[in-house]
Amino acid sequence: MSTAIADKRPSTLRGARLPKWAPWAIAAGSIALGLGISAAAGLHSDIQWALIAALLHILGTYVIAARVENRRQAKDRVVTALVWVAFLLAVVPLASLVWSTVQRGVKVLDGYFLTHSMGVVPDSQPGGGIYHAILGTLEQVGLATLIAAPIGVLTAIYLVEYGRGNLARAVTFFVDVMTGIPSIVAGLFILSLMLMFDMQPFGFAGSLALAILMMPVVVRSTEEMLKLVPNELREASLALGVPKWRTILKVVLPTSMGGITTGIMLSIARITGETAPVLLLVFGSKFINANPFEGAQASLPLYIYQQYGSGETPAYDRAWAASLTLIAFVMILNLVARGIARWKAPKTGR
């Protein structure tokens, strides 16, 4: 009888807890107080009232949680609130940038804009398009990928599968250095070679500079993917008498192909928006030049820079439309990379 009565008593180990809607209510109250304080103080910036609301949200979360629950739970809720505030601080500017680009870019973005070049259209007049810039970007980035992807993958294979001793350490050191190299330095390096051989600006020179920027990213991403391949797979293949080069070709690379492809796609997205090396080496052109090995050539980042720098209203509209096109191109590359990663991901059974 006493045991049954004891089982019906409420547990003393479970304290009071805030309801699930409490964080949302605290956030709404913080926003209202932030707006009120900003209006009373005469603050007109959205950033100011947002920061005030964030501070009030963190402070209110701690005070309310400490009174209702306990200090340990209050600290946990404050950390959660800090994570959400940091997330919003990162997402809101990005969303604002995308919204501003879409809002201003759709003014002149149409089929004509995508399928025509600038030609003889002056910057102060409406009209023209970005076909020549799209063509130049695709050729320059494509050539850079053909150069950087094989070299990067083979370098990563050497470091993971064969690399031992001073040579491997030196290669790793230089890859780390190249990862943080400014794009203008890569452009100046190729420019110095062009001046030595008395060469004029052409598209392939920009591809060489972009390949220098792309290679360390490919090496690092491929190296990490190869390290994820279990050693048991290599050992099983070698135990069957398969040569090491064939084990790498038939076992290691197919297992990590999804991650390697994703890394290459992301590195392509990284170099697509580079302007400095293209400005130095490709020089830009308003006309269509389908030959990257001869003559100046356009690209989307350079087109945006030149149009926005002209200071004319029609040129501003074209620059925003080209920016929207470039963002869409990079976004498509990222989506393709995610799709390939999911498609090539190892199938897990029960």
DORO-907417 format. One record per residue (C-alpha): x, y, z. Coordinates in nm, 2 decimals. Example, Ala and Ser with C-alpha at 12.3 -4.5 7.8 and 13.67 -1.06 7.14 Angstrom:
LUMNU      px      py      pz
LUMNU    1.23   -0.45    0.78
LUMNU    1.37   -0.11    0.71
This chain:
LUMNU      px      py      pz
LUMNU    0.00    0.00    0.00
LUMNU    0.28    0.24    0.09
LUMNU    0.46    0.15   -0.23
LUMNU    0.16    0.24   -0.44
LUMNU    0.12    0.57   -0.26
LUMNU    0.48    0.65   -0.32
LUMNU    0.45    0.58   -0.69
LUMNU    0.17    0.84   -0.72
LUMNU    0.38    1.12   -0.57
LUMNU    0.52    1.37   -0.82
LUMNU    0.88    1.34   -0.89
LUMNU    1.09    1.60   -0.70
LUMNU    1.38    1.56   -0.96
LUMNU    1.18    1.73   -1.23
LUMNU    1.16    2.11   -1.18
LUMNU    0.95    2.38   -1.35
LUMNU    1.01    2.43   -1.72
LUMNU    0.92    2.71   -1.96
LUMNU    0.65    2.62   -2.22
LUMNU    0.76    2.55   -2.58
LUMNU    0.63    2.88   -2.70
LUMNU    0.83    3.08   -2.45
LUMNU    1.14    3.15   -2.68
LUMNU    0.91    3.28   -2.95
LUMNU    0.73    3.50   -2.70
LUMNU    1.06    3.63   -2.57
LUMNU    1.18    3.70   -2.92
LUMNU    0.86    3.89   -3.01
LUMNU    0.88    4.09   -2.70
LUMNU    1.24    4.17   -2.76
LUMNU    1.16    4.29   -3.12
LUMNU    0.88    4.51   -2.99
LUMNU    1.10    4.66   -2.72
LUMNU    1.38    4.71   -2.97
LUMNU    1.16    4.90   -3.20
LUMNU    1.02    5.11   -2.91
LUMNU    1.36    5.20   -2.78
LUMNU    1.48    5.29   -3.13
LUMNU    1.18    5.51   -3.19
LUMNU    1.22    5.68   -2.85
LUMNU    1.59    5.74   -2.91
LUMNU    1.54    5.86   -3.27
LUMNU    1.74    5.57   -3.42
LUMNU    1.65    5.52   -3.79
LUMNU    1.88    5.23   -3.88
LUMNU    1.75    4.88   -3.90
LUMNU    2.08    4.74   -3.79
LUMNU    2.06    4.94   -3.46
LUMNU    1.72    4.83   -3.35
LUMNU    1.80    4.47   -3.46
LUMNU    2.11    4.47   -3.23
LUMNU    1.91    4.62   -2.95
LUMNU    1.65    4.35   -2.99
LUMNU    1.91    4.07   -3.00
LUMNU    2.07    4.19   -2.67
LUMNU    1.72    4.22   -2.51
LUMNU    1.64    3.87   -2.63
LUMNU    1.96    3.72   -2.48
LUMNU    1.91    3.91   -2.15
LUMNU    1.54    3.83   -2.13
LUMNU    1.60    3.47   -2.20
LUMNU    1.85    3.44   -1.91
LUMNU    1.64    3.63   -1.66
LUMNU    1.31    3.45   -1.73
LUMNU    1.47    3.10   -1.75
LUMNU    1.67    3.16   -1.43
LUMNU    1.35    3.26   -1.24
LUMNU    1.13    2.99   -1.37
LUMNU    1.38    2.70   -1.41
LUMNU    1.74    2.73   -1.27
LUMNU    2.07    2.90   -1.36
LUMNU    2.21    2.59   -1.54
LUMNU    1.90    2.57   -1.77
LUMNU    1.92    2.95   -1.81
LUMNU    2.28    2.92   -1.94
LUMNU    2.18    2.65   -2.18
LUMNU    1.90    2.86   -2.32
LUMNU    2.13    3.17   -2.35
LUMNU    2.37    2.96   -2.56
LUMNU    2.08    2.85   -2.78
LUMNU    1.97    3.21   -2.82
LUMNU    2.33    3.31   -2.91
LUMNU    2.34    3.05   -3.18
LUMNU    2.01    3.17   -3.33
LUMNU    2.12    3.54   -3.31
LUMNU    2.45    3.44   -3.49
LUMNU    2.25    3.25   -3.75
LUMNU    2.03    3.55   -3.82
LUMNU    2.32    3.79   -3.83
LUMNU    2.47    3.57   -4.10
LUMNU    2.15    3.50   -4.30
LUMNU    1.98    3.84   -4.29
LUMNU    2.26    4.03   -4.48
LUMNU    2.28    3.74   -4.73
LUMNU    1.91    3.74   -4.79
LUMNU    1.92    4.12   -4.82
LUMNU    2.19    4.10   -5.08
LUMNU    2.01    3.84   -5.28
LUMNU    1.68    4.04   -5.26
LUMNU    1.85    4.36   -5.37
LUMNU    2.02    4.19   -5.66
LUMNU    1.70    4.02   -5.78
LUMNU    1.50    4.34   -5.74
LUMNU    1.74    4.55   -5.94
LUMNU    1.86    4.28   -6.18
LUMNU    1.52    4.18   -6.33
LUMNU    1.48    4.53   -6.49
LUMNU    1.68    4.44   -6.80
LUMNU    1.73    4.06   -6.76
LUMNU    1.55    3.90   -7.05
LUMNU    1.62    3.68   -7.35
LUMNU    1.76    3.96   -7.55
LUMNU    2.00    4.06   -7.27
LUMNU    2.13    3.70   -7.25
LUMNU    2.17    3.64   -7.62
LUMNU    2.34    3.97   -7.74
LUMNU    2.67    4.14   -7.68
LUMNU    2.74    4.50   -7.61
LUMNU    2.89    4.56   -7.95
LUMNU    2.88    4.93   -8.03
LUMNU    2.62    5.02   -7.76
LUMNU    2.77    5.30   -7.54
LUMNU    2.75    5.27   -7.17
LUMNU    2.52    5.57   -7.14
LUMNU    2.25    5.41   -7.36
LUMNU    2.01    5.12   -7.29
LUMNU    2.04    4.80   -7.48
LUMNU    2.32    4.55   -7.53
LUMNU    2.37    4.22   -7.34
LUMNU    2.61    3.98   -7.18
LUMNU    2.64    3.70   -7.43
LUMNU    3.00    3.78   -7.49
LUMNU    3.07    3.79   -7.12
LUMNU    2.89    3.45   -7.06
LUMNU    3.09    3.29   -7.34
LUMNU    3.42    3.43   -7.21
LUMNU    3.34    3.31   -6.85
LUMNU    3.25    2.96   -6.97
LUMNU    3.56    2.92   -7.18
LUMNU    3.80    3.07   -6.92
LUMNU    3.66    2.87   -6.63
LUMNU    3.64    2.56   -6.85
LUMNU    4.00    2.58   -6.95
LUMNU    4.10    2.65   -6.59
LUMNU    3.91    2.34   -6.48
LUMNU    4.08    2.12   -6.74
LUMNU    4.42    2.23   -6.61
LUMNU    4.35    2.24   -6.23
LUMNU    4.13    1.94   -6.18
LUMNU    4.36    1.67   -6.31
LUMNU    4.67    1.82   -6.14
LUMNU    4.48    1.87   -5.82
LUMNU    4.34    1.52   -5.81
LUMNU    4.68    1.36   -5.89
LUMNU    4.86    1.57   -5.63
LUMNU    4.61    1.46   -5.37
LUMNU    4.65    1.10   -5.47
LUMNU    5.02    1.13   -5.43
LUMNU    4.99    1.29   -5.09
LUMNU    4.75    1.03   -4.95
LUMNU    4.87    0.71   -5.12
LUMNU    5.24    0.77   -5.18
LUMNU    5.35    1.08   -5.01
LUMNU    5.63    1.03   -4.75
LUMNU    5.93    1.23   -4.65
LUMNU    6.05    1.58   -4.73
LUMNU    5.89    1.60   -5.08
LUMNU    5.54    1.53   -4.94
LUMNU    5.59    1.78   -4.66
LUMNU    5.71    2.04   -4.91
LUMNU    5.41    1.98   -5.14
LUMNU    5.17    2.01   -4.84
LUMNU    5.34    2.33   -4.73
LUMNU    5.31    2.50   -5.08
LUMNU    4.95    2.38   -5.11
LUMNU    4.87    2.55   -4.78
LUMNU    5.04    2.87   -4.90
LUMNU    4.86    2.87   -5.23
LUMNU    4.52    2.83   -5.06
LUMNU    4.55    3.17   -4.91
LUMNU    4.72    3.35   -5.20
LUMNU    4.54    3.67   -5.32
LUMNU    4.39    3.65   -5.67
LUMNU    4.58    3.96   -5.77
LUMNU    4.91    3.78   -5.70
LUMNU    4.82    3.49   -5.94
LUMNU    4.73    3.75   -6.20
LUMNU    5.06    3.94   -6.16
LUMNU    5.25    3.61   -6.19
LUMNU    5.09    3.53   -6.52
LUMNU    5.12    3.89   -6.63
LUMNU    5.50    3.89   -6.56
LUMNU    5.53    3.58   -6.79
LUMNU    5.33    3.76   -7.06
LUMNU    5.55    4.06   -7.04
LUMNU    5.86    3.84   -7.07
LUMNU    5.74    3.69   -7.39
LUMNU    5.58    4.01   -7.52
LUMNU    5.23    3.87   -7.53
LUMNU    4.90    4.06   -7.56
LUMNU    4.59    4.00   -7.34
LUMNU    4.39    3.69   -7.42
LUMNU    4.14    3.46   -7.25
LUMNU    4.37    3.17   -7.18
LUMNU    4.60    3.39   -6.97
LUMNU    4.31    3.44   -6.74
LUMNU    4.24    3.07   -6.73
LUMNU    4.60    3.01   -6.61
LUMNU    4.56    3.25   -6.33
LUMNU    4.22    3.09   -6.23
LUMNU    4.38    2.75   -6.24
LUMNU    4.64    2.86   -5.99
LUMNU    4.36    2.97   -5.76
LUMNU    4.16    2.65   -5.82
LUMNU    4.44    2.39   -5.77
LUMNU    4.48    2.41   -5.39
LUMNU    4.11    2.39   -5.33
LUMNU    4.09    2.08   -5.55
LUMNU    4.39    1.93   -5.37
LUMNU    4.25    1.99   -5.02
LUMNU    3.90    1.86   -5.10
LUMNU    4.03    1.55   -5.28
LUMNU    4.28    1.48   -5.01
LUMNU    4.01    1.48   -4.74
LUMNU    3.78    1.26   -4.95
LUMNU    4.06    1.00   -5.01
LUMNU    4.14    0.99   -4.64
LUMNU    3.78    0.89   -4.57
LUMNU    3.81    0.57   -4.78
LUMNU    3.86    0.28   -4.53
LUMNU    4.20    0.12   -4.53
LUMNU    4.03   -0.22   -4.52
LUMNU    3.92   -0.17   -4.88
LUMNU    4.28   -0.10   -4.99
LUMNU    4.41   -0.40   -4.79
LUMNU    4.15   -0.63   -4.93
LUMNU    4.24   -0.53   -5.28
LUMNU    4.61   -0.56   -5.22
LUMNU    4.57   -0.90   -5.05
LUMNU    4.41   -1.03   -5.38
LUMNU    4.73   -0.94   -5.56
LUMNU    4.59   -0.63   -5.73
LUMNU    4.87   -0.37   -5.80
LUMNU    4.85   -0.05   -5.60
LUMNU    4.79    0.17   -5.90
LUMNU    4.49   -0.05   -6.00
LUMNU    4.36   -0.04   -5.64
LUMNU    4.36    0.33   -5.65
LUMNU    4.20    0.34   -5.99
LUMNU    3.93    0.07   -5.93
LUMNU    3.87    0.09   -5.55
LUMNU    3.98    0.42   -5.40
LUMNU    3.87    0.67   -5.66
LUMNU    3.52    0.52   -5.73
LUMNU    3.45    0.51   -5.35
LUMNU    3.54    0.88   -5.31
LUMNU    3.42    1.00   -5.65
LUMNU    3.11    1.18   -5.51
LUMNU    3.32    1.39   -5.27
LUMNU    3.59    1.46   -5.53
LUMNU    3.34    1.58   -5.79
LUMNU    3.17    1.80   -5.53
LUMNU    3.50    1.96   -5.44
LUMNU    3.58    2.03   -5.80
LUMNU    3.23    2.19   -5.86
LUMNU    3.27    2.41   -5.55
LUMNU    3.62    2.52   -5.66
LUMNU    3.47    2.61   -6.00
LUMNU    3.21    2.82   -5.82
LUMNU    3.49    2.98   -5.62
LUMNU    3.69    3.10   -5.92
LUMNU    3.39    3.21   -6.13
LUMNU    3.35    3.54   -5.96
LUMNU    3.72    3.64   -5.97
LUMNU    3.78    3.98   -6.12
LUMNU    4.13    4.09   -6.05
LUMNU    4.32    3.84   -6.26
LUMNU    4.08    3.87   -6.55
LUMNU    4.11    4.25   -6.54
LUMNU    4.49    4.22   -6.57
LUMNU    4.52    3.94   -6.82
LUMNU    4.20    3.93   -7.04
LUMNU    4.14    4.31   -7.05
LUMNU    3.78    4.29   -7.16
LUMNU    3.59    4.34   -7.49
LUMNU    3.25    4.45   -7.59
LUMNU    3.25    4.21   -7.89
LUMNU    3.21    3.84   -7.91
LUMNU    3.54    3.66   -7.91
LUMNU    3.50    3.28   -7.91
LUMNU    3.88    3.22   -7.94
LUMNU    4.03    3.22   -7.59
LUMNU    4.39    3.19   -7.73
LUMNU    4.38    3.52   -7.93
LUMNU    4.26    3.87   -7.85
LUMNU    4.10    4.03   -7.55
LUMNU    3.79    3.86   -7.41
LUMNU    3.51    3.95   -7.17
LUMNU    3.39    3.77   -6.86
LUMNU    3.09    3.83   -6.63
LUMNU    3.29    3.96   -6.33
LUMNU    3.48    4.20   -6.55
LUMNU    3.17    4.31   -6.73
LUMNU    3.00    4.39   -6.39
LUMNU    3.31    4.59   -6.28
LUMNU    3.33    4.79   -6.60
LUMNU    2.96    4.86   -6.63
LUMNU    2.93    4.97   -6.27
LUMNU    3.24    5.18   -6.30
LUMNU    3.10    5.38   -6.59
LUMNU    2.86    5.57   -6.37
LUMNU    2.57    5.57   -6.61
LUMNU    2.21    5.46   -6.51
LUMNU    2.17    5.21   -6.80
LUMNU    2.51    5.06   -6.72
LUMNU    2.40    5.02   -6.35
LUMNU    2.10    4.82   -6.47
LUMNU    2.31    4.60   -6.69
LUMNU    2.56    4.55   -6.40
LUMNU    2.28    4.44   -6.16
LUMNU    2.14    4.20   -6.43
LUMNU    2.48    4.05   -6.49
LUMNU    2.53    4.01   -6.11
LUMNU    2.20    3.82   -6.09
LUMNU    2.31    3.60   -6.37
LUMNU    2.64    3.53   -6.20
LUMNU    2.47    3.45   -5.87
LUMNU    2.23    3.21   -6.05
LUMNU    2.53    3.04   -6.22
LUMNU    2.71    2.99   -5.89
LUMNU    2.39    2.87   -5.73
LUMNU    2.33    2.61   -6.01
LUMNU    2.69    2.49   -5.96
LUMNU    2.63    2.44   -5.59
LUMNU    2.30    2.26   -5.65
LUMNU    2.47    2.03   -5.91
LUMNU    2.75    1.96   -5.66
LUMNU    2.50    1.87   -5.39
LUMNU    2.31    1.65   -5.63
LUMNU    2.63    1.46   -5.74
LUMNU    2.73    1.42   -5.37
LUMNU    2.39    1.26   -5.29
LUMNU    2.39    1.05   -5.61
LUMNU    2.74    0.92   -5.55
LUMNU    2.70    0.88   -5.17
LUMNU    2.76    0.52   -5.04
LUMNU    2.43    0.33   -5.00
LUMNU    2.38    0.23   -4.64
LUMNU    2.19   -0.09   -4.58
LUMNU    2.01   -0.20   -4.27
